[in-house]
């Protein structure tokens, strides 16, 4: 598990990752047309954390937040791709800063409280960044090939972090500040919702299984193996990161992708599948070519 510094903010984690991404790609912050902050975490309710990230980076472009629990980065990719395809922006910087360890509950009055607080003991802090830019449309070229999403919003209460909104505006106690499991989220997503969503995506799901590398959101080691089995994924083309790095929330998919790149498991021209799942409930699939 990785834990942020005492005075580090979610925006600081995003800035560190964005700085590295820009340097690696050979871009300057002035080349960015739009900056997105995509995470479960945030510095403040008002303003959007994207503006804090932009200020720290020295960006002068438009900036906004994209928030959908652990699918925030994946939805950010979908939105950035749509903007680029529409000609609205040419180069989009997607940033992410997850400070999830703040939601762990360490005072446990009883066993039931411990069980409800379990998700908080697997989470990790992380920063991530992706750079998307318009390129000529060519067969075999890099880019986002497809993105598709599903949701079952009737299950929004399965896993919550309730503080910071109108339901718990002024807190009399810290209870709403802890990540809380209100139902069997593993069963709801892995055993029921996600497999049905993947099958509904049809040919896209089969293409995902044939991808050179498959990244999917990881919460525990048990869930990692359960997901491979239930989604019928080829295990040798997946990469477990949760045991070493914890549940990095929205940064989980970028973490797996960069780990695969650094270990030479992914090469230019390879197709990669990114499968997201998040409380809400929501699921997403993006197919990208490196």
Secondary structure as GFF3:
##gff-version 3
##sequence-region A 1 290
A	DSSP	alpha_helix	10	25	.	.	.	ID=ss1
A	DSSP	three_ten_helix	29	31	.	.	.	ID=ss2
A	DSSP	beta_strand	34	38	.	.	.	ID=ss3
A	DSSP	alpha_helix	49	57	.	.	.	ID=ss4
A	DSSP	beta_strand	62	66	.	.	.	ID=ss5
A	DSSP	three_ten_helix	69	71	.	.	.	ID=ss6
A	DSSP	alpha_helix	72	85	.	.	.	ID=ss7
A	DSSP	beta_strand	91	99	.	.	.	ID=ss8
A	DSSP	three_ten_helix	100	103	.	.	.	ID=ss9
A	DSSP	alpha_helix	111	116	.	.	.	ID=ss10
A	DSSP	three_ten_helix	118	121	.	.	.	ID=ss11
A	DSSP	beta_strand	125	133	.	.	.	ID=ss12
A	DSSP	beta_strand	143	151	.	.	.	ID=ss13
A	DSSP	three_ten_helix	153	158	.	.	.	ID=ss14
A	DSSP	beta_strand	159	160	.	.	.	ID=ss15
A	DSSP	three_ten_helix	166	168	.	.	.	ID=ss16
A	DSSP	three_ten_helix	174	177	.	.	.	ID=ss17
A	DSSP	beta_strand	180	181	.	.	.	ID=ss18
A	DSSP	alpha_helix	185	186	.	.	.	ID=ss19
A	DSSP	pi_helix	187	193	.	.	.	ID=ss20
A	DSSP	alpha_helix	194	200	.	.	.	ID=ss21
A	DSSP	alpha_helix	203	209	.	.	.	ID=ss22
A	DSSP	beta_strand	213	216	.	.	.	ID=ss23
A	DSSP	alpha_helix	221	230	.	.	.	ID=ss24
A	DSSP	three_ten_helix	235	237	.	.	.	ID=ss25
A	DSSP	alpha_helix	242	245	.	.	.	ID=ss26
A	DSSP	alpha_helix	251	262	.	.	.	ID=ss27
A	DSSP	beta_strand	271	278	.	.	.	ID=ss28
A	DSSP	beta_strand	282	289	.	.	.	ID=ss29
###
